[in-house]
Amino acid sequence: MKESLLLKIALITTLLGIFVLYVISDNIKIKELSLDEINDEAIGNMVKVLGKVESVTELDKVTFIDVSQPSTAKVVIFREKDDNALGLEDNDYVEIIGKIEDYEGEMEIIAERIRRIE
């Protein structure tokens, strides 16, 4: 009797937890900015940026992408050594979600997710 009660309680709390996570994740919004709107106040914030790939430089564990819309920003992607190349080419349109950082006086977007837009 006690085992079935504990099983029911565990199942109910698990389902409630999944529902709460779904509601929270559905309400999280990342602000979409144009590259012109990125300034010192945006440092440390998560943003979504759409743009055209101007150049891609792939190194061992990092990839640098210049994205334009018409102003240009540098996007940095840190990868594991075994990761395959991103497969991005010049003139691809991409959606980038990442954090804005200041590196040696220049704004960069440290990408967490990049998606090619068809």
SETORMAR-363566 format. One record per residue (C-alpha): residue number from 0; residue in three letters; x, y, z. Coordinates in steps of 0.05 Angstrom, whole numbers, padded with zeros to 5 digits. Layout:
i=NUM aa=ALA x=X y=Y z=Z .
...
This chain:
i=0 aa=MET x=00000 y=00000 z=00000 .
i=1 aa=LYS x=00055 y=00049 z=00018 .
i=2 aa=GLU x=00095 y=00034 z=-00045 .
i=3 aa=SER x=00036 y=00048 z=-00091 .
i=4 aa=LEU x=00022 y=00113 z=-00054 .
i=5 aa=LEU x=00095 y=00134 z=-00061 .
i=6 aa=LEU x=00093 y=00116 z=-00135 .
i=7 aa=LYS x=00031 y=00158 z=-00146 .
i=8 aa=ILE x=00061 y=00218 z=-00109 .
i=9 aa=ALA x=00126 y=00212 z=-00149 .
i=10 aa=LEU x=00088 y=00207 z=-00215 .
i=11 aa=ILE x=00044 y=00268 z=-00199 .
i=12 aa=THR x=00102 y=00311 z=-00177 .
i=13 aa=THR x=00142 y=00291 z=-00239 .
i=14 aa=LEU x=00084 y=00310 z=-00285 .
i=15 aa=LEU x=00074 y=00376 z=-00248 .
i=16 aa=GLY x=00148 y=00392 z=-00253 .
i=17 aa=ILE x=00148 y=00378 z=-00328 .
i=18 aa=PHE x=00087 y=00423 z=-00336 .
i=19 aa=VAL x=00119 y=00480 z=-00297 .
i=20 aa=LEU x=00183 y=00475 z=-00338 .
i=21 aa=TYR x=00142 y=00477 z=-00402 .
i=22 aa=VAL x=00105 y=00540 z=-00380 .
i=23 aa=ILE x=00170 y=00574 z=-00358 .
i=24 aa=SER x=00207 y=00556 z=-00422 .
i=25 aa=ASP x=00149 y=00581 z=-00465 .
i=26 aa=ASN x=00151 y=00649 z=-00430 .
i=27 aa=ILE x=00226 y=00661 z=-00437 .
i=28 aa=LYS x=00238 y=00711 z=-00493 .
i=29 aa=ILE x=00306 y=00732 z=-00520 .
i=30 aa=LYS x=00307 y=00803 z=-00546 .
i=31 aa=GLU x=00319 y=00809 z=-00621 .
i=32 aa=LEU x=00365 y=00867 z=-00637 .
i=33 aa=SER x=00394 y=00896 z=-00700 .
i=34 aa=LEU x=00470 y=00903 z=-00700 .
i=35 aa=ASP x=00462 y=00978 z=-00698 .
i=36 aa=GLU x=00426 y=00973 z=-00631 .
i=37 aa=ILE x=00484 y=00936 z=-00597 .
i=38 aa=ASN x=00520 y=00983 z=-00550 .
i=39 aa=ASP x=00557 y=00984 z=-00483 .
i=40 aa=GLU x=00492 y=00976 z=-00445 .
i=41 aa=ALA x=00478 y=00910 z=-00480 .
i=42 aa=ILE x=00542 y=00877 z=-00455 .
i=43 aa=GLY x=00527 y=00812 z=-00418 .
i=44 aa=ASN x=00456 y=00806 z=-00446 .
i=45 aa=MET x=00429 y=00749 z=-00488 .
i=46 aa=VAL x=00405 y=00771 z=-00557 .
i=47 aa=LYS x=00379 y=00744 z=-00622 .
i=48 aa=VAL x=00409 y=00772 z=-00686 .
i=49 aa=LEU x=00391 y=00759 z=-00758 .
i=50 aa=GLY x=00442 y=00773 z=-00813 .
i=51 aa=LYS x=00481 y=00752 z=-00873 .
i=52 aa=VAL x=00548 y=00715 z=-00867 .
i=53 aa=GLU x=00604 y=00757 z=-00896 .
i=54 aa=SER x=00662 y=00711 z=-00878 .
i=55 aa=VAL x=00676 y=00648 z=-00838 .
i=56 aa=THR x=00744 y=00632 z=-00806 .
i=57 aa=GLU x=00749 y=00563 z=-00774 .
i=58 aa=LEU x=00806 y=00547 z=-00727 .
i=59 aa=ASP x=00818 y=00486 z=-00683 .
i=60 aa=LYS x=00767 y=00500 z=-00628 .
i=61 aa=VAL x=00737 y=00567 z=-00648 .
i=62 aa=THR x=00701 y=00595 z=-00708 .
i=63 aa=PHE x=00696 y=00669 z=-00725 .
i=64 aa=ILE x=00638 y=00693 z=-00768 .
i=65 aa=ASP x=00629 y=00764 z=-00794 .
i=66 aa=VAL x=00554 y=00778 z=-00799 .
i=67 aa=SER x=00523 y=00839 z=-00831 .
i=68 aa=GLN x=00455 y=00872 z=-00835 .
i=69 aa=PRO x=00483 y=00926 z=-00861 .
i=70 aa=SER x=00531 y=00940 z=-00804 .
i=71 aa=THR x=00578 y=00884 z=-00787 .
i=72 aa=ALA x=00591 y=00846 z=-00722 .
i=73 aa=LYS x=00639 y=00790 z=-00704 .
i=74 aa=VAL x=00608 y=00726 z=-00678 .
i=75 aa=VAL x=00651 y=00676 z=-00640 .
i=76 aa=ILE x=00633 y=00603 z=-00632 .
i=77 aa=PHE x=00672 y=00558 z=-00586 .
i=78 aa=ARG x=00670 y=00485 z=-00606 .
i=79 aa=GLU x=00696 y=00419 z=-00581 .
i=80 aa=LYS x=00755 y=00393 z=-00621 .
i=81 aa=ASP x=00715 y=00335 z=-00649 .
i=82 aa=ASP x=00657 y=00378 z=-00673 .
i=83 aa=ASN x=00646 y=00380 z=-00747 .
i=84 aa=ALA x=00649 y=00446 z=-00784 .
i=85 aa=LEU x=00586 y=00488 z=-00781 .
i=86 aa=GLY x=00576 y=00484 z=-00856 .
i=87 aa=LEU x=00564 y=00559 z=-00863 .
i=88 aa=GLU x=00585 y=00594 z=-00926 .
i=89 aa=ASP x=00589 y=00667 z=-00948 .
i=90 aa=ASN x=00521 y=00698 z=-00963 .
i=91 aa=ASP x=00483 y=00648 z=-00919 .
i=92 aa=TYR x=00429 y=00680 z=-00876 .
i=93 aa=VAL x=00432 y=00661 z=-00803 .
i=94 aa=GLU x=00397 y=00670 z=-00737 .
i=95 aa=ILE x=00445 y=00676 z=-00679 .
i=96 aa=ILE x=00428 y=00671 z=-00605 .
i=97 aa=GLY x=00485 y=00690 z=-00560 .
i=98 aa=LYS x=00514 y=00736 z=-00507 .
i=99 aa=ILE x=00544 y=00804 z=-00523 .
i=100 aa=GLU x=00615 y=00812 z=-00497 .
i=101 aa=ASP x=00669 y=00866 z=-00503 .
i=102 aa=TYR x=00736 y=00840 z=-00526 .
i=103 aa=GLU x=00793 y=00890 z=-00532 .
i=104 aa=GLY x=00744 y=00948 z=-00543 .
i=105 aa=GLU x=00702 y=00913 z=-00596 .
i=106 aa=MET x=00633 y=00883 z=-00587 .
i=107 aa=GLU x=00628 y=00808 z=-00602 .
i=108 aa=ILE x=00571 y=00759 z=-00598 .
i=109 aa=ILE x=00590 y=00694 z=-00564 .
i=110 aa=ALA x=00543 y=00647 z=-00599 .
i=111 aa=GLU x=00505 y=00593 z=-00563 .
i=112 aa=ARG x=00462 y=00574 z=-00622 .
i=113 aa=ILE x=00467 y=00588 z=-00696 .
i=114 aa=ARG x=00414 y=00568 z=-00746 .
i=115 aa=ARG x=00416 y=00576 z=-00821 .
i=116 aa=ILE x=00354 y=00610 z=-00849 .
i=117 aa=GLU x=00329 y=00586 z=-00916 .
